[in-house]
């Protein structure tokens, strides 16, 4: 496993921890604010699913070659960007109110969708390393 793959696994693991903690905080720390609870839960759900997707990308990238491997790398970077922008924006919105850059959550969501498309493209291009 190379350094980038190892870094993505660590990033995915840390995001798993934050997602679980965020869910607990939504349930207990934000009990009086249903809107804040919903935003925190949504951020945590997307964060967890895409942390798991990032682990899958790493596992697949180790078995792919050529253009498929490049598509998987692109998917990984898009998942990283999407987690940071989408989930990070929702967490920050709850913590501090309106943000100076209001379009970061939609940009993050777009990154996540593009990551899934890149993952699908990688599957179409996949040729297993011998």
N, C-alpha and C positions, 0 to 999 in steps of 0.2 A: 504494500500500500504506500503510495507516494505522499508527499507532504500536503498537497492540496486535499487529497482524499481524507487523510487523517484530520486535517483542519475542519473539513465539512462534517465529519462524524462528531468531533468535539462541539462544533457549532450546533448540530442537530441535538446532541445530548443536552446542552445548555438551554436550548429552546424548549426541549421537553420539560425540563425542570421549571422554567419560567411559565410555561403553559399550565402546568399542574398548580403551581403557586398562584397564578392569576385566577384560575378557576376557584380555588379555595378563598382567595381574597374577594372575588365577586360574590360568593355565597355568604361570607361572614363579615367582611369589612365594608361591603357596600349594600348591606341588607336594607337600608332605608331608601335607596335610590334605584328603582327598577330600570331606568334608562341606562344608568352607569353600569349596573349589573349586566344588562344585555350587551353593551359594548365590550365589556371585559370578557364575557363568555365567548362572544363572537371572535374577538382577537385571539383568545386562547385556543379555540377550536381550529381556526385557520393556521395558527402557529404550530399546533401539534401535528395536524395532518401534513403540513409541508415539511416539518422536521422529519417525519417518517418518510416522506417522498424523497427527501435529500439522502437519507440512508440508502434507499433503493437505488437512487442514481449512482451513488458510490459503488454499490455492489455490482450494478450492471456495467459501469464504466471499466471496472477491472477485467471484464470479460469481452469487451467490445474493442473494435479497432477502426481506424480510418474515420470516415465521415460520421459514422454512428457514434463513435467515441466523442467527437467534437460536438455533436448534437446533445449528447448527455452532459458534457461539460457546460454547454450553454444552458441547458435545463437547470443544472445545479446553481449556476450564478443567478439565473432568473428567480429560482426559489429563494435564494439568500436575499436578493434585493426585495422580493415581494414580502417575505416575512418581516424584514426590517421596516419597510415602508407601510405595509398594510397594518400588521399587528402593532407595530411601534406607534403608528399614528393614533390608533384607537386607544391604546394604553395612555399615551400622552394627552389625548383629548379629555379622558376621564380625570387624569391627574391635574391638569392645568387649565382646562377650558379651551376656548377657541384658539387655534394655532395660526401662526403667521403664514404658513404654507398650506392652505386648505385642500389642495388637490393631491396631497401625498398618498392618502388612502386609495383613491381610485388608480393612481399610478402603480401602487403596490399590488392592487388587485389585477391590473393589466399584466404586471410582471409575472404573477402567479399563473394566470391563464396562458401566457406565452411559454412559461416553463412546461406546462402540461403539453402544449403543442410540440415543443422541442422534444419532449420525452416520447411522444407518439411518433415523431419523425425518426427518432433514433431507433424505435422498434421496427419501422419499415426498412431502415438501412442496416439493421443489425447483421453482422457476420461475426460469429464467435471466433475468438483467438484460438489458434491451435496450440 
